[in-house]
Amino acid sequence: MNIENDPEIFKALLELGLTKNEAKVYMALVDMGEGKASEISRKSGVTREKTYRVLKKLEERRLVKVIDGQPVRWRPMPPSDYFKPLIEVKKQSVEKMERVIHELQKIYSISREKDAKEELNVWEIGERDFDSIFHNALDSCRKHIYALVTPIGIDLLTNPDISKMLRKLSKANVNIEIYTWLEGDSIHAPGRLSNYADVYILDGEVPDYSLILIDSYIGFLVKDGRSPIIFYSDHKIGNGSLSLFRLMKYTSTPLKDYIDYYDALGSMEGKEIINERGIKNFLINVYEELIHSISVTLHGKEKEELYDIISEAVRRTLMKRIQNYDELTLGEKIKLLRTILRKTIVNGDLNATLDRIFNQLHLTIEFNIEKEKLADAFSYFSVSPRYPHPIIMLMDYEIRVSGYKRLDSILMTDNREGKLTVKYMYGFKKMIKTHSL
């Protein structure tokens, strides 16, 4: 049975998180049952060099296993073992959306029952009318714009005329939030939107429609390909749409996190760790309880040695997801870790910077924290020279293994602003190859 050219299976594997080459190699191997890398390469159409790398990644995901021998052979693992949990997550996402639609329907039904004579202002319009009505709606916007756009629908907001209007509205303090999906590993299209909006990346299934809401009552539901287009000017429907956007903000990831990740790594390899749930599952929860136990029960050199062991374990876990992690400069590692840290810290927004001043490095971490939690945060930093969080500990560890010795730390709080700042200072302790920041 030849499945390697089946477009439906190929598309489904992409939607479940595989890259194009991973999908091709996996489909070929499932069809073969077992094979050498050279055979898999010929059947999948992926070059032999790339096939070896892809098989290694599939092995890490437990989608394939190695059969020792001369030469080495590869065998696929049962697809359901890996894909069923992913499908379950997607089902839960669809169920959330269905609940929102159900609530919208209830609001609609109640509003109709209150006044049977009331007419909802909803129309189906053509593309020519859409351009005119959409321009007029943007021109009259005063408060906010929310947009859910598919990768295909991004052109609704990126053509020169619309971009110019959105930039103008942004400068006039109109709140613009855009929700979309990454197409493959490309962040360029969403990146263009970030010039005039707060952009958030969604996970899961991509719908066929884009939804744009202006000032809570003017809305456009636009199908990919632009036909049909639904236009409404109705507060009740608008409020229901607004509830949907509030739900999406809770379940999305800021584009800035993906951009920082790309800047640090130069690619989107392993980007699933940007998802907060993924980070918690594969990294943070494993170590947090252990770190806190050590902080309470041990002191001095013994505690520091165990902290270093944990830092190395976190480092190795991270390297399994990002194979070229060890090739990054110190500055790139700190930038990458800062991006991951933003998704795992529970006390609020933060910023981490690394600066070189003569032969010293300064790692500064600033937290914006709710005022009532400042005292707890201060006590955390007072327990140890390092904040008891695996990613901050790994930052400290990476600096020290690069040839720097921790000198001191400064802790500052601003009760009025709700801000906590910790500055770690390091001295250069031996002659090593200079690391770029």
C-alpha positions as CSV (number, residue, x, y, z in Angstrom):
1,M,0.0,0.0,0.0
2,N,1.6,3.3,-1.1
3,I,0.7,6.1,1.4
4,E,3.8,8.3,0.9
5,N,1.9,10.4,-1.7
6,D,-1.4,10.5,0.1
7,P,-2.2,14.2,0.5
8,E,-4.7,13.8,3.3
9,I,-2.3,11.8,5.5
10,F,0.5,14.2,4.8
11,K,-1.6,17.3,5.7
12,A,-2.8,15.6,8.9
13,L,0.7,14.9,10.0
14,L,1.7,18.5,9.4
15,E,-1.3,19.6,11.5
16,L,-0.2,17.3,14.3
17,G,3.2,19.0,14.5
18,L,5.5,17.2,12.1
19,T,7.6,19.1,9.6
20,K,7.3,18.4,5.9
21,N,10.5,16.2,5.8
22,E,9.4,14.4,9.1
23,A,6.0,13.6,7.6
24,K,7.6,12.3,4.3
25,V,10.1,10.1,6.1
26,Y,7.6,8.8,8.6
27,M,5.0,8.0,5.9
28,A,7.6,6.2,3.9
29,L,8.8,4.1,6.9
30,V,5.2,3.2,7.9
31,D,4.6,2.0,4.3
32,M,7.9,0.0,4.3
33,G,7.5,-1.4,7.8
34,E,11.3,-1.3,8.3
35,G,14.3,-0.1,6.3
36,K,17.8,1.3,6.0
37,A,18.3,5.1,5.9
38,S,19.2,4.9,2.2
39,E,16.0,3.0,1.4
40,I,13.9,5.4,3.4
41,S,15.6,8.3,1.6
42,R,14.8,6.9,-1.8
43,K,11.2,6.2,-1.0
44,S,10.5,9.5,0.8
45,G,12.3,11.8,-1.7
46,V,14.3,13.3,1.2
47,T,18.1,13.6,0.8
48,R,20.1,11.0,2.7
49,E,21.8,13.6,4.9
50,K,18.5,15.1,5.9
51,T,16.9,11.6,6.3
52,Y,19.5,10.8,9.0
53,R,18.7,14.0,10.9
54,V,14.9,13.5,10.5
55,L,15.1,9.9,11.8
56,K,17.0,11.1,14.8
57,K,14.3,13.6,15.6
58,L,11.5,11.0,15.0
59,E,13.4,8.7,17.4
60,E,13.5,11.4,20.1
61,R,9.7,11.7,19.7
62,R,9.4,7.9,20.0
63,L,7.8,7.7,16.5
64,V,10.6,5.4,15.3
65,K,13.1,3.1,16.9
66,V,16.6,1.9,15.8
67,I,17.2,-1.8,15.0
68,D,20.8,-2.4,15.8
69,G,22.9,-4.2,13.1
70,Q,25.1,-3.6,10.1
71,P,23.8,-1.5,8.6
72,V,21.4,0.1,11.2
73,R,17.7,-0.3,10.3
74,W,14.7,1.8,11.4
75,R,11.2,0.7,12.3
76,P,8.1,2.8,13.0
77,M,6.4,2.8,16.4
78,P,2.6,2.5,16.7
79,P,1.2,5.9,15.5
80,S,-1.5,5.9,18.1
81,D,1.0,6.0,21.0
82,Y,2.3,9.4,19.9
83,F,-0.6,11.0,18.1
84,K,-3.6,10.1,20.3
85,P,-2.6,12.5,23.1
86,L,-2.1,15.3,20.6
87,I,-5.5,14.6,19.1
88,E,-7.0,14.7,22.6
89,V,-5.5,18.2,23.1
90,K,-7.0,19.3,19.8
91,K,-10.4,17.9,20.8
92,Q,-10.3,19.9,24.0
93,S,-9.5,23.0,22.1
94,V,-12.5,22.4,19.7
95,E,-14.7,21.7,22.8
96,K,-13.7,25.1,24.2
97,M,-14.7,26.8,20.9
98,E,-17.9,24.9,20.8
99,R,-18.8,26.1,24.3
100,V,-18.2,29.7,23.3
101,I,-20.4,29.3,20.2
102,H,-23.0,27.7,22.5
103,E,-22.9,30.7,24.8
104,L,-23.2,33.0,21.7
105,Q,-26.3,31.1,20.6
106,K,-27.8,31.4,24.1
107,I,-27.2,35.2,24.0
108,Y,-28.7,35.4,20.5
109,S,-31.8,33.3,21.6
110,I,-32.4,35.4,24.7
111,S,-32.2,38.7,22.8
112,R,-34.7,37.4,20.2
113,E,-37.1,36.3,22.9
114,K,-37.0,39.7,24.6
115,D,-38.2,41.5,21.5
116,A,-39.5,39.3,18.7
117,K,-39.8,42.3,16.5
118,E,-36.2,43.3,16.9
119,E,-34.1,42.8,13.7
120,L,-30.4,41.8,13.9
121,N,-28.3,43.9,11.6
122,V,-26.6,41.2,9.7
123,W,-25.9,41.1,5.9
124,E,-24.0,39.0,3.4
125,I,-21.9,41.3,1.2
126,G,-19.6,40.9,-1.8
127,E,-15.9,41.6,-2.1
128,R,-16.4,45.0,-3.7
129,D,-18.8,46.1,-0.9
130,F,-16.5,44.7,1.7
131,D,-13.5,46.9,0.7
132,S,-15.7,50.0,1.0
133,I,-17.4,49.1,4.3
134,F,-14.2,47.8,5.9
135,H,-12.4,51.1,5.1
136,N,-15.3,53.1,6.5
137,A,-15.4,51.0,9.7
138,L,-11.7,51.5,10.2
139,D,-12.0,55.2,9.5
140,S,-14.7,55.5,12.2
141,C,-12.9,53.3,14.8
142,R,-12.2,55.0,18.2
143,K,-11.4,52.3,20.8
144,H,-10.2,48.9,19.7
145,I,-9.9,46.4,16.9
146,Y,-9.7,42.6,17.5
147,A,-8.9,40.3,14.6
148,L,-8.7,36.6,14.2
149,V,-7.0,36.0,10.9
150,T,-5.9,32.7,9.2
151,P,-2.5,32.5,7.6
152,I,-4.3,33.0,4.3
153,G,-6.4,35.8,5.7
154,I,-3.4,37.9,6.9
155,D,-3.5,39.8,3.6
156,L,-6.7,41.4,4.9
157,L,-4.6,43.5,7.2
158,T,-1.2,43.8,5.4
159,N,-2.1,45.5,2.1
160,P,-0.6,49.0,1.9
161,D,-3.9,51.0,2.4
162,I,-5.1,49.0,5.4
163,S,-1.6,48.9,7.0
164,K,-1.4,52.7,6.7
165,M,-4.8,53.1,8.4
166,L,-3.9,50.7,11.2
167,R,-0.6,52.5,11.8
168,K,-2.5,55.7,12.1
169,L,-5.1,54.2,14.5
170,S,-2.3,52.7,16.6
171,K,-0.6,56.1,17.0
172,A,-4.0,57.5,18.0
173,N,-4.0,54.9,20.9
174,V,-6.5,52.6,19.4
175,N,-6.0,49.1,21.0
176,I,-5.3,46.6,18.2
177,E,-5.0,42.9,19.0
178,I,-4.5,40.3,16.2
179,Y,-4.6,36.5,16.7
180,T,-3.2,34.2,14.1
181,W,-1.3,30.9,13.5
182,L,2.3,30.3,12.4
183,E,2.5,28.9,8.9
184,G,5.2,26.3,9.2
185,D,8.2,27.9,10.8
186,S,7.7,31.3,9.3
187,I,7.2,34.3,11.7
188,H,7.6,36.9,8.9
189,A,3.9,37.4,8.0
190,P,2.8,37.8,11.7
191,G,5.9,39.9,12.2
192,R,4.6,42.5,9.7
193,L,1.4,42.8,11.7
194,S,3.4,43.5,14.9
195,N,4.4,46.9,13.4
196,Y,1.0,48.3,14.5
197,A,-0.6,45.7,16.7
198,D,-0.2,43.3,19.6
199,V,0.1,39.9,17.9
200,Y,-0.7,36.5,19.5
201,I,-0.1,33.1,18.1
202,L,-2.7,30.3,18.5
203,D,-2.3,26.6,18.5
204,G,-4.5,23.9,17.1
205,E,-6.8,23.8,14.1
206,V,-6.9,26.7,11.7
207,P,-10.5,27.6,10.7
208,D,-11.6,28.7,7.2
209,Y,-12.8,32.1,8.4
210,S,-11.2,35.3,9.6
211,L,-13.2,37.4,12.2
212,I,-12.6,41.1,12.6
213,L,-14.4,43.1,15.4
214,I,-14.3,46.9,15.5
215,D,-15.4,48.9,18.6
216,S,-17.3,45.9,20.0
217,Y,-20.2,46.0,17.5
218,I,-19.0,46.2,13.9
219,G,-17.9,42.8,12.7
220,F,-16.7,41.0,9.5
221,L,-16.7,37.2,9.1
222,V,-14.5,36.6,6.0
223,K,-14.0,33.1,4.5
224,D,-10.6,32.3,3.0
225,G,-11.0,33.2,-0.6
226,R,-13.2,36.2,0.4
227,S,-16.6,34.6,-0.4
228,P,-19.0,34.7,1.3
229,I,-18.5,37.7,3.6
230,I,-20.8,38.3,6.6
231,F,-21.0,41.9,7.9
232,Y,-22.9,42.9,11.1
233,S,-23.4,46.1,13.1
234,D,-25.0,44.8,16.3
235,H,-24.0,45.2,19.9
236,K,-25.3,41.8,21.0
237,I,-23.4,39.9,18.4
238,G,-20.4,42.1,19.0
239,N,-20.4,41.3,22.8
240,G,-20.5,37.6,22.0
241,S,-17.5,38.0,19.6
242,L,-15.7,39.9,22.3
243,S,-16.0,37.0,24.7
244,L,-14.4,34.8,22.0
245,F,-11.4,37.1,21.8
246,R,-11.0,37.2,25.6
247,L,-10.9,33.4,25.6
248,M,-8.2,33.4,22.8
249,K,-6.0,35.8,24.7
250,Y,-6.0,33.4,27.6
251,T,-5.0,30.4,25.4
252,S,-2.5,32.2,23.0
253,T,1.2,33.0,23.1
254,P,2.6,36.6,22.3
255,L,4.4,36.8,19.0
256,K,7.3,38.5,20.8
257,D,8.2,35.3,22.6
258,Y,8.5,33.6,19.2
259,I,10.6,36.5,17.8
260,D,13.0,36.4,20.8
261,Y,13.3,32.7,20.3
262,Y,14.1,33.0,16.6
263,D,16.6,35.9,17.3
264,A,18.4,33.7,19.9
265,L,18.4,30.5,17.9
266,G,18.3,31.6,14.3
267,S,15.5,29.1,13.5
268,M,12.3,27.8,15.0
269,E,13.6,24.4,15.8
270,G,11.9,23.0,18.9
271,K,9.4,26.0,19.0
272,E,6.8,23.9,20.8
273,I,8.6,24.8,24.1
274,I,7.3,28.3,23.7
275,N,3.9,26.9,24.5
276,E,3.5,27.3,28.3
277,R,2.0,23.9,28.7
278,G,4.8,22.3,26.8
279,I,7.5,24.0,29.0
280,K,5.8,23.0,32.2
281,N,5.5,19.4,31.1
282,F,9.0,18.8,29.8
283,L,11.1,21.1,32.1
284,I,9.8,23.2,34.9
285,N,7.7,20.9,37.0
286,V,10.4,18.3,37.0
287,Y,12.8,20.5,39.0
288,E,10.9,23.1,40.9
289,E,9.9,20.9,43.9
290,L,13.5,19.6,44.2
291,I,15.0,23.1,44.1
292,H,12.7,24.3,46.9
293,S,13.5,21.2,49.0
294,I,17.2,21.9,48.6
295,S,16.8,25.6,49.5
296,V,15.1,24.6,52.8
297,T,17.2,21.6,53.9
298,L,20.8,22.4,52.8
299,H,23.2,25.3,53.1
300,G,26.5,26.5,51.8
301,K,28.7,24.4,49.5
302,E,26.5,21.3,49.5
303,K,23.5,23.3,48.3
304,E,25.5,25.1,45.6
305,E,26.9,21.8,44.3
306,L,23.4,20.3,44.0
307,Y,22.1,23.4,42.3
308,D,24.8,23.0,39.7
309,I,23.8,19.4,39.2
310,I,20.2,20.5,38.6
311,S,21.4,23.3,36.2
312,E,23.3,20.7,34.2
313,A,20.3,18.4,34.1
314,V,18.0,21.3,32.9
315,R,20.7,22.1,30.3
316,R,20.8,18.6,29.0
317,T,17.0,18.4,28.9
318,L,17.0,21.6,26.8
319,M,19.6,20.3,24.4
320,K,17.4,17.3,23.6
321,R,14.9,19.8,22.1
322,I,17.4,22.3,20.6
323,Q,20.3,20.3,19.1
324,N,22.5,23.4,18.4
325,Y,22.0,24.9,21.9
326,D,25.6,24.3,22.9
327,E,26.8,26.1,19.8
328,L,25.1,29.4,20.8
329,T,27.1,32.3,22.2
330,L,26.6,33.2,25.8
331,G,24.5,36.2,24.9
332,E,22.3,34.1,22.6
333,K,21.8,31.5,25.3
334,I,20.7,34.2,27.8
335,K,18.3,35.6,25.2
336,L,16.8,32.2,24.5
337,L,16.5,31.4,28.3
338,R,14.8,34.8,28.9
339,T,12.2,33.9,26.3
340,I,11.5,30.6,28.0
341,L,11.6,32.2,31.4
342,R,8.8,34.6,30.5
343,K,6.5,31.7,29.9
344,T,7.2,29.9,33.2
345,I,7.5,32.6,35.9
346,V,4.4,32.9,37.9
347,N,4.9,36.3,39.6
348,G,4.3,38.6,36.6
349,D,6.1,40.1,33.6
350,L,9.9,40.2,33.6
351,N,12.9,41.4,31.7
352,A,16.4,39.8,31.8
353,T,19.5,41.6,30.3
354,L,23.2,40.7,30.2
355,D,25.7,43.5,30.0
356,R,29.5,43.5,29.9
357,I,31.2,46.3,31.9
358,F,35.0,46.1,31.5
359,N,35.9,42.6,32.8
360,Q,32.6,42.1,34.6
361,L,29.2,40.8,33.5
362,H,26.0,42.0,35.0
363,L,22.9,39.8,34.7
364,T,19.9,42.0,35.6
365,I,16.4,40.5,36.1
366,E,13.4,42.9,36.6
367,F,10.0,41.6,37.7
368,N,6.8,43.6,37.6
369,I,4.9,42.0,40.4
370,E,1.6,42.6,42.2
371,K,2.4,44.7,45.2
372,E,0.9,42.2,47.7
373,K,3.4,39.5,46.4
374,L,6.5,41.7,46.6
375,A,7.4,40.4,50.1
376,D,7.2,36.8,49.1
377,A,9.3,37.4,46.0
378,F,11.9,39.3,48.1
379,S,12.1,36.3,50.5
380,Y,12.7,33.9,47.6
381,F,15.8,35.9,46.6
382,S,17.0,36.1,50.1
383,V,17.1,32.3,50.5
384,S,19.9,31.8,48.0
385,P,22.3,33.7,45.8
386,R,20.2,32.3,43.0
387,Y,16.4,32.7,42.6
388,P,15.0,29.1,43.0
389,H,13.8,28.7,39.5
390,P,15.5,26.3,37.1
391,I,15.8,28.8,34.2
392,I,17.3,31.6,36.2
393,M,19.7,29.0,37.8
394,L,20.7,27.9,34.3
395,M,21.4,31.5,33.3
396,D,23.8,31.8,36.3
397,Y,25.3,28.4,35.5
398,E,26.0,29.2,31.8
399,I,27.8,32.5,32.8
400,R,30.0,30.7,35.3
401,V,30.9,27.8,33.0
402,S,31.9,30.4,30.4
403,G,34.7,31.5,32.8
404,Y,33.1,34.0,35.1
405,K,32.9,33.9,38.9
406,R,29.8,35.2,40.8
407,L,30.9,38.2,42.9
408,D,27.8,39.5,44.5
409,S,24.1,40.3,44.0
410,I,22.1,43.4,44.6
411,L,18.4,43.2,45.4
412,M,16.1,46.2,45.1
413,T,12.3,46.6,45.5
414,D,10.0,49.4,44.5
415,N,6.8,49.1,46.5
416,R,5.1,52.0,44.7
417,E,5.7,50.6,41.2
418,G,5.4,46.9,42.2
419,K,8.9,46.1,40.8
420,L,11.6,43.8,42.0
421,T,15.1,44.0,40.5
422,V,18.0,41.6,41.2
423,K,21.5,42.2,39.7
424,Y,24.0,39.4,39.7
425,M,27.7,40.5,39.1
426,Y,30.4,38.3,37.8
427,G,34.2,38.7,37.4
428,F,36.3,37.2,34.6
429,K,38.4,34.5,36.3
430,K,40.5,33.0,33.5
431,M,41.6,33.6,30.0
432,I,39.1,32.0,27.6
433,K,37.9,32.7,24.1
434,T,35.8,35.8,24.1
435,H,32.1,35.2,24.0
436,S,29.9,37.6,22.0
437,L,27.0,39.2,23.8
